[in-house]
Amino acid sequence: MIKVVDNHFILETNKTSYIITYTESGLLLHDYYGEKVEFVDFECIRQKLENGRATAVLFENNPHEFIDDLDLELSTIGVGDYRENMISINSLPHGYTNCFKYQGYEILENSMAKPLPCSYDETEILRIDLYDEVLECRLELYYKVFVQADVITKYARIINLSKNDYELERFFSNQIDFRENDFMMMTFDGAWSKERQVNQKRLTSGIYINDSKSGASSNKHNPFVILKKVNTSEDYGQCYGFNLVYSGNHKTMVEVKPNGKVRLLSGINDFAFRYILKDEFITPEAVMTFSSRGLNSLSQNMHYFVNHHIVRGEWKNKERPVLINNWEATYFNFDEKKLLDLAKAGKDVGIELFVLDDGWFGKRNDDTSSLGDYDVNLKKLPKGLANLCDKINALGLMFGLWVEPEMISPDSDLYRKHPEWAIQVPGRKPALGRNQLVLDLTNPEVRSYLIDSLTEVFSSCNLSYVKWDYNRTLTDMWGSKLTNQGEFFHRYILGLYEILEELVLRFPKILFEACASGGNRFDLGILCYFPQIWTSDDTDYLERIFIQTGTSYGYPLSTMGAHVSAVPNHQTLRNTPLASRFNISMFGVLGYELNLAALPGTEITQIKKQVELYKQYRKTLQYGQFYRSNKTIFDKNNCYFWVIDEERTIVGYFQGLVHPDQQEDILYIYGLTSHEKYKMKNLPQKINLKTFGGLINLVSPIKLKLNGRLHNFICRVYQLKTSKEEYIFTGAMAEKAGIRLQGQFLGTGFNNQVRVIGDFGSRIYILEKCKKN
């Protein structure tokens, strides 16, 4: 809801209020963002500066507007605010001073058309107009209110009404000057196979930057950022979340003045950015939410927003299929028979979608050639792609395909024909990444080629799924058709969005999954086109706990691709139980990426039950309300989280290393209905007898030689069942008293009331409401 009272703008969601005020001198002030309140007199939240500032600069010579200490909604250069600014225009004849004053407002019913992806189905939109008389430029600030999601989004447009061309050197989407301080900043940082690791830092005087300069939103620093009060936990305290609907270079700056004043700015990174402002420029959309009930509530706001206002089309709020991907089963070494054998094995365990990964085109037998070419490799698939697709469909499976459209191999027919289509600076030898170059998406000829080529491929067979990869970042920044190279990074992303927009319109029923060497471009911009993203190339059980937990702070489980792979894991060489690999992958969009045909019968039986179980609970796991416990694996040796919907709650318990005299495990589960009774039971799992090593001979009627033929045979055909746990409690008991679980095996005392979990073990617990008599 948007209300205007005198010179105050009040933006309200179900649980938050955001208040802006304009002054007689034309300044736009930020008064409040936080828990929803009803204001009787706005004087109580007005910033008072009547006490003066000895050396401060006055705005418009107003004796009480010391602009360097005011909480502003918009900051510029050259008028006395010496903090980092939201917009910087080099106006050439007029220098760097910019001064935009309030002019008016309008409440809109519909959002204007934008060259960038954005959210949709907002409740209301507020536009605030400001004007710089000297530059003859109008600046429009847009605010979209999403009442149910408790989210407000912001973007801005600058319109040059003069006859001069200006240089836009910085234009952020969002600015907030906070009334409070004593914040901690949470960022989600990492690298390849180690994406979105949670980092927290206490904010003291200085400037803190979370950004990307690689041309993508990046695995180094995700655009999602949290500011939280120091005492905030998962279920208690105040916190703010910020994100950006953009897939390129981003930047979030938090500046803390020596007096404790805090300013946040976020938007397109001004690194290597210089836009010639001939007419207008529109920023990406910034997303923000507030919670007074801890980090879980903040994440739930973001999850709801993504599922209802970012993801769109055929697959919005639709259950995603379980897939088998051939990559780690075969890599480049496959033929039609191998693929069909894998597909048949997948069908036998209940999998729904077969995905053919890299290596199906050109002479692609390794990663050194053929990117950019789209002719089928007939040595591997002698009857072509359509024939393979028909055979996969005949098995009762959907068919999916891997592509990497933004890339070009120097050893490719496309490069030999059009070397100028690769990004490279004239006179310089371009840098290779993964033996490849990047196509220049700022060039309209390249974009047309990709749209036409991909349309032909996607139309060539009954394609249900596409995995869109992006395996290197940008270097040698040069657009062959650009007159201003300071626009290169941004125009590359605009070119990408143009291609994605056209393809999803042409193929609305295809399920697209984004990938960028895993999670190198996991952002809201991509999610406007592709409803799910490959979370990480790292499928190791332990690493996935960290990666998926970090990702969950800003993105819902329905967006996270999560696959069960072989052991030793191909990224870490770690051995972990099959049950644990599945249990962590349950909390995402499930897939398998291993050679099913090479697994023993006991594991095939397990996988069949896993797939059946996931399908049974898929709606809850993909779209339920997600919670993290305060006990996290970041500072403990185990953790748990859970997901709730109207029908059930599913809890995942995950362990790192087991230790002697390990503390007992107590599950505190909140989000349940206080007075309702619930029944909780653990899902049965199998324990490999080799887990016990030589201890097996303490109970075996015959002495077994470890790893001998008989021992190996017994372990292949027989596995122990886990202990059973079953409890009844109310929602209030689960939250306040917790559920004390069975003790773990710690060297002695094994029986059917002891949990054998061990290193890298895990458990799944299902809660359902008790039926009323």
N, C-alpha and C positions, 0 to 999 in steps of 0.2 A: 504494500500500500504506500502511496506517495501523498503527503499532505503539505500544503504551503500555509504557513501562519506568519503573517507580516513578512519579515525578511528572513524567515527560517524555512528550510526544506527538511522535511522529516520523512525518511525512508524506513519502512517497517516490514519485517518478516514476522513469522510466528513468534520468534523468541529474541529478535534483535532490533535495535534502533540505530539509525545513522543520521546525524544532524549536521547540516551545513547552514552557514549564515553569510549574508553579504552585508558589507558596511556602506555607509554613505560615500566613502571615498572610492568604492568599487572593488575592495579586496574581497576575496572569497575565503572564508574561514572554516576550518574543520572543528566542530564543537564536541562531537561525541560519536563513538562507535562502541557498542557493547550490548549488555543485556537489555531487553526491551523494558522501557520505562514510559510512564505518562508524565509529561512535564506540565506543571501548572504555570511556572514563570521561568522563561528562558534566561533571566538574569542570573539564576543560580549556576548555570553552566558557562556563562560568558567569561572569557579570559580577562582578568583585570590587570592592566599594566599602568594604572594611574600613578604607581610609585616611581616611575621613571627609570631610565637607564642612562648612566653617565655619558658613555661614548657611543651609544647606539644611533643608527640613522633613522630618521622619521620618514614615514611614507606620506607623501603629499603634504608634508609639514604638519600632519595631524599629531598633536602632542601626546597621544596615547597609542599610536600605532608604530611601535618599535618592531619593525618587520622581521628582524633577525630572531626575535623571541616569540612571534605570533604562531599559533597553530594554523597553518594554511592548508587550503584544499588544492592550491596551485602555486608553484614557486617558479620564479624566473631569475634571469641574471641582470645585475646592474641597478637594482633598486634598493639594496641594503640588506638582502637576505644572503648570508655568506655560507649557508649550508648547501649541500648538493641540491641541484635544482631539477625540476621536472622537464623543462623545455629549454632548449638553447638554439637560438636562430642567429646566424651571422648575416646581418641585413646589409652587409657591404657598405653602402653609403651612410648607414645609420649606426654602424658598429654592432656591439653585442648586447646592448641594453634592450630588453623586452619588457613590456608592461601591459598586461592584459587586465582590463577592468570589467566588472560585471555589467552586462547590458540587458539581460532578460532571460526568460525561461519558457519552456513549453512542455506539457505532459503529453506524451505520444501514445498512440495505441499500438503502433507497429514499429519494429526496428527498421532502419534504413538498409538498403542493399550495401554489402561490403565486399571488397576484394579478398577478404580473409574469412576463414571459417569462424563461426561464433555459436553461442548457445541459442536456444529457441524456447518458445512457449513461456516467456516471462509474464509476470502479472501486469506490470506497468513499466514505462520508460520515462525518465526525466532527462530533458536536455537543458543544460545551462549554457548560455551564450556569453562570451567575453570578447572584448575588442581592444586592439592596440591601434590607437589613432595615428601614430607616427608610421608604423609599418603598414597600416591599412590591411590588417589581417584579423580574421575572426577565428576564435578558438571555441569549439563546442565540446563540452563534457557530457558524456552520456552515462546514465545510471540505469541498470536493469534490475528489477526486484523479483526474486524468486521466493515467494512467501513460504511455501511448504518446505523447500530445501534449506531455508535459513541462509541463503546466499545472495549477495549483491555483486553484480559485475559492473565494470567501468571500462570505457574506452574513450578516445578523444579524436577529434578531427580539427586540423588546422587548414584554413582556406585563405589563400593569398588573393586579395582583391585589388592589389596594386598592379602597376605595370612593370615592377621589378621582379627579377628572379632572386630568391633568397636561398641560403644554404642552411638546411635543417641539420644540425649536428647532434641533437639529442631530442627525443620525444618519448617519454615514458607513458605508460598507460595508467599508472596508479600512483597516487601519493597519499600517505596518511601521516599526519603529525600527531603523535600520541600524547594524551594528557598524562599517562602514567610512564614509569620506567621500571627498573628492576625486572628486566626481561631476560629470558634465555632464548637463543635462536637455534632452531632445529633445521638442519639441512640434510639432504639425502644424496650422498656422494659415493664415488666409487671408480670403477674401471671395467674393462671387459671381464665378464664372468664374476664380477663383484659389485653389481649395480646397487644403488640406492641403500647404502649402509647408513644407519642413523648416526648423525653427529650432533652434539649439543655443546653450546658454548655460552658462557655468561657474558652479557653485554655490558661493557664499561666504556669509558670515553674512547671514541675512535670511529672508524668507518669499516663496516663488514660487508663483503661482496660475495654473492653467490651467482656465478655466471657461466656462460659457455661462449667460446670463441671458435669452435670447430666447424660451424655451419649447421650443426644439428643441436637439438636441445641437450643432448649428450648424456653419457653414462657418468661423466665426471661430477656434474652438479645438476641434478634435476631441477626444473623451474619451481617445483613445489617447495614452499618454505613455511615454517611455523614460528611464530613468536608466542612464547608462553611465560606466564608468571613463574617465578623460581620454584614455588611449592606445588605447581600443577603436576598431576599424575594422570594415569589413564582414565580414572573415574572421578577426578576432583580438580577444581581450579579453572582459572581463566586462560584462554588461548585463542590465537588468531591464525587462520590458515590462508595462504595466498598462492595462487597459481596463475598461469598464463595460457591462453588458447593460441599457442604458437609452437612451431617445430624447429625454428632456427636459433640463432644466437640470442640469448636472453640475459637479463641482468637484474638482480635484486640487490639494492643497497640499503643498509640500515646504518644510519649515522646517529651516534650518541654524542651530544655536546658535553663539554665539561660540567655544565650545570644539570645534566641528566636528561635534557630534552631529547626525544627520540623521533626520527623521521624515517619512514620506509618509502622507497621508490622501486617500481618494477616495470619492466617492459622490454622492448627491443634493446639489445646491447648497443651502446654507442661506439663500440670498438669497430674501427674501419667502416664507420657509417657516416656518410655525408650525402644527404638527399637534396637534389635541386628542386626547391619548392616553386614550381611554375603555377600550379593551381591548388591542389590539396593533397593532404596525406592523412591516412587513417591508421591509428595504432591497433595492434592486436587487443583482444578483450582480456582484461584482468579479472580474476575471480577471487572473491574473499568471503570468508565466513568467520563467525565468532561462536565460541562455546564457553559457558560458565560452568560446565559439568565435565570438564576434562577432555583428554585427547580422543577418547573413543567417540564421544558425541561429535567432536569436530570432524573426525573421519567419516562418521555416518552422514553428516551433512554433505560432505564432498562426494561420497558414494551415491547418495540419492541424486545429487545434481548431475553427476556423470551419466548415470543410468537413465535419467528422465529428460535431461536437457542438453546433453552432448552427443551421446550415441543415438543414432537415428536409423530409419529405414527398416528393412525386412527383419533384421536381427536384433532390433531393440527389444529388450526384456524377453528375449526368446532363448530357450535352453540351447546350449551349444553342443554339437556332437562330439563324441569321443573319437579320437583319431589315432592312426598309426602312421608315423613318418619314417621313411626308409633311410634317412641320412646316417645315423649312427649304426644302423644295421649293415649298410653297404658302402657308404660314402660314394665315390664316383664309380665304383666297381660293381655294376649291375647289368643285367639284361632283362628281357621280358619275363623269362621263367623265374628268376630270382624275385622280381617284383610281385608276380602272381602268387608265388609260394608264400611270401610275406603277407600278402593281402588275404589269402585263404586262411592262414594261421590267425590273422586278426579277426576275420569273420567268425572263426570258431570260438573265439573268446568273447564275442559280443561287440566288437568295435564297429563303428558306423561309417567311418570316413578313412579312405586311404590317400596319403599325400606323397606324391613323387617330388623329391627335393632336387637339388642341384645335379647337373650332369646330363640332362635329357636333350640338349640342343647342340648344334655346331659340332666342334671337335672337342667338346668339354670332357676330357678325361682327367683333368686336374684343374687347379685354379689359375692356370697361366693363359687361358685362351677363351675366345668365343663369346664373351659378354657383349651384348649388342646385336648378336645374330639370333634369329628365332626359327631357323630351320631345324627340324627334328633330326637327331642323330640316329640314322637308319641302321647303323651297326648294332646299336643297343636295342632299338625298337624298330625292327625291319618293316613292320606293317603300320608304323606311325603312331601318333598320339591318340587319335580317335579310336583305333582298334584296341589299344590298351585300355582306354577309358570304357569302351563297351564291355570288355571282359571283366573289368572291375565292377561295373554296374551289374553285370550278370550274376556276380557273386552276392549281390544285395548290398553293396557298399557305394557310398558317394565317392567321387574322384576329385582330388585336389592337386594343385601344381605350384611349384616354387618358381619365382621369377626375381630378377634383380635389375629392374629397368633403368635405374639411374646411372648404371655403370657401363664402361666400355673397356674391352681388352685391347692392348696394342696389337696382339695377334688375333685379329678378327676381321672378317670381311667388311664390317661396317667401318672400322678404323682405316682400313686400306682405301675405302671409298671416300670417307669423310673424316680425315684426321683433324680438321678444323672444328669438328663438333665436340672434341674433348676439351675440358677446361685446361688451358695452359697459357702462360704468359708468352707473347711473341719474343723470340730470341733466348728463351730460357728452357732448359730441359725439365719437363714436369716430374714431380715426385710420384713414385708408385706406392700404392698401399694395397696389400694382398694381391700384388701383381696386376693391378688394374688402375684405370683412370676414371674420372667422373664425367658424365655427359653434361654439357652446358645447357641447363634448363632455362637460362635467360634467353636462349635463342628460340624463336617461335618455330623454326624449321625442325629443330630437335623435338620439341613438344608434339608437333604434328606427326612426326615419324613414330614416336612412342605410342601415341594414341592409336594410330592406324595399325601398327604392328601388334600391339597388345589386344586390340579388338579382334584382329584376325586369329590370334592364338586362343583367346577366350571363347571365340565362336566356333572353334574347330572341333569341339567335342562337348559332351554334357558335363561341363565343369561346375562344381558346387562350391569350391573353396580355392582361394589363392593366397599363398604366402609371399608377401612383398618384402624382399630383403634389401639391405643397404649396408655393405660391408666395409666401407671406409669413409673417412671424413674429408672435408674440403681443404685443398691447398692450391697454390698457384692461381689465386683468385683473379679471374679475368673473364669478362663476358664479351665475346667477339662482336655482339650487336649493341653493346652498351656504350653510350657516349660519356657516362659518368661511372667510373668503377667503384665509387663510394656507395653505390646502390646494389652492388653485386650480391652480397649475402642475402639481402631482403628479396631481391628479384628472383633469386634461385628458389626460395621458398614459395613465392607467388607462382612461379612456373610449376613447381611440384603440385601445389594445390589445384591449379588449373587442370592438370592431368588427372589427378585423383577425382576431382569433381565430375569430369566428363565420363570417366570409366565407371564410377559407381552409379551414374545415371543410366549408362548403357547396360549395365549388368547389375540390376538392383537385387537379384536373388542370390548372387555369389556372396559367400562369407569370406571377407578379406581379413587376414591376420598380418599385422605389420611386424617387421623384424629389422633390426639394425645391428648386426653382430650380437644378437640378443636384444638388450634393453638400452641401446644407444640413442633411441628416439622415442622414448616412452612419455608421451605428452598429450595434452587435451586437443591440440591441433590435429594430430593423427587420428585421435579417437572420434573426431567429427566425421571421418570417412570410413575408418576401419574399427569395428567394435571390439576387437581384442588385439593384444600385442604379445609377442614372444618375450617373456619377462627377462630371460637371461639364457645365454648358451650354456651356462653352468647348471647341470641337472643333479648335482650332488645333493644328497639329502640334507646334510648339515648346512652347506652354503645356502641352500634354498630357504631354510628357516630365516636366515638373516635377510636375504634378498626379498622374499615375499612379505616378511614383516615390515621392512622398510617401505616397500611399495604400497602396502595397505594403508599407510597414513593418509595418502592422497587419492588413491585409486581403488575401485571396487574389485572384488574377486572375479567378477564376470569379464574383466579386461585382461586377466593374467593367464597367459599360456603356461601350463605346468605339465611336464612330461616325466614319466617313469622311464629310466634308462638302465643300461647294463652296469654290472660291476666287474672289475674295478671301474669306477667312474672315469670317463674319458677326459675329464678336466682336472680332477684331483687325484686320480688313482686310488681313491678311498673305497673300501668295501663297507657297504651298509645293507641292512636287511631289506628284502623286497617289500615287506609290509610297511616299513618306514618310508621308503621311496614313494609308495602309493599314498600313505597317510598325509604327507606334506603336499603331494600333488592334488589331493582331493580339494584342498583349499585354493582352487583356481579352476581353469578350464582344462580338463584332464586329457592327456594324450600319452601315447607310448612311443618310444624311440629306441628300439632294440630289436635284435633278431629273435623273434618269437620261436622260429623253427629250431633254434639251437638250444632252447631251454629244456630242462628236465620236466617230466610230467607233473611233479609236485608243484612246480612254479606255474606251469600253464593252468593247473587247477586253481591256484591262488588268484591268478590274473583274471580268470573267468569270473570268480566270485567278486573280485574287486570292481570289475566293470559293471556287473549286475548291481552291486551295492551303490556305486556312484550314480547310475541311472535312477535308482530308487530315490536317492536323496539329492539329485542334481539341482532341482529348483531351489532348495534351501541353500545348498553350497554356493551356487552362483549368484543368488539374489537375496539371500537372507541378510539380516542385520548383523554386522561383524563386530566382535569385541576382542580386544587384546587384554591379557591379565597384566597386573602391575608387576608380577614376577616374570621377567623376560630373560631370554637366553643371553642378552647383552651383558648382564651383570650376574647371572646365576648360571647353573649348569643345565637347567631345564626350563621349559616355559610351556604355557598353554594358551590357546585362544579358541573362540567358539563363534558360531553363527546361529542366529535365531530367526525363525519365522512363526507363523500362526500355528503350525502343526507340530514342530519339534525344535530341539536344540542339538547341535552336533559339536562336541568338544574334541579338540586335538591336543594331546599331551606329547611333547617332544623332548627328548633327552640328548645331551651331548655325551660326555664320558661319565661312567658310573664311578663312585668313590666309596671307600669303606665308611661305615657309620654314617651313611647318607641320611640327611634330614627327611622326615616323613613328608609326603606330598598331601597338601590340602588344596582342593579346588574351591575357589571363591567365584561364584558365577552370578553376575548381576544382569539385569535386563529381563528377568523372568517376572511373572505376575506374583506379587507378594503372597496373596492368600491361596493361590492355586497349589495343588499337590502334583508332584512330578515323580516319575519313576525313571531312574537312570541305570543303564547297564552298559558294560563294555562290549565291544564287538570282538568276537573270537578271532584270534590270530594263531598262526602256527609257529612253533619254535624248532629250529633245526637242532638235532641232537649234538651236532658238532659244537654248538654253543658251550656245552659243558666240558669239552675236552676230555681229559683222563678221568674226571669225576664220574663219567658214565659207567665205569667199571665198579663203582660202589653199589650200583643197583642192578646191573646186568647179571642174569643168571650164568652167562658164560663170559670169559675174559675176551675183550675185543682189542685187537691191535689197532691203535689209532691210525686212521687213513689206510688201513688194510682193506682188502676186497670186501670182507663181510661187513666191516664198519661202514664203508662207503655205500654198500648196497642197502643196509638198514636205513642210513640217513637219506637215501634217495626215495625210499618207498614209505617211510614212516616219519612223522613229525609229531612232537608233543603239542597239545592244545594249551593255550594260555589259561590262567586261572579265571574264574568267573567273579564278577562284581555286580551287585544289584542293590540299589538304595532307593528309598522313598523319602521325600522331603518337600517342604514348601519353598516357594521362591524366596521368601524372607530368610529361611534357614540357609539356603544356598549362598545368599549374598552376605549374611552377617556371621554365621557360624562356620560355613564352608563344609565340604564333604571330605572326610579323611579317608584316603585310599589305602588299599592293602600295602603292606610294607614290601620293599624290593628285596630280592635275593642278594645277600651281601657276603656270601662265602659259606654259610651254614644254614641249616633249617629249611631246606626246600620241601614244600608240600603244596597242596592245591589251593591254599590261601595266601600264597606268596606270588608276587608279580616278578616274573623273570623278564627284565627289560634289557639290561646290559648296555654296552656302548652303542650309541646311535639308535637306541630303541624308541618306540613310540606306542601310543594307545589311542583309540578312538572310543568315545563314550556318546551314547545316544540318550537324550532326555525326551520323554513324551508326557503330556498331561495325563494324570490318572483319570479313568472314566468315572463319572459320578453315578452313584447308585440311584 
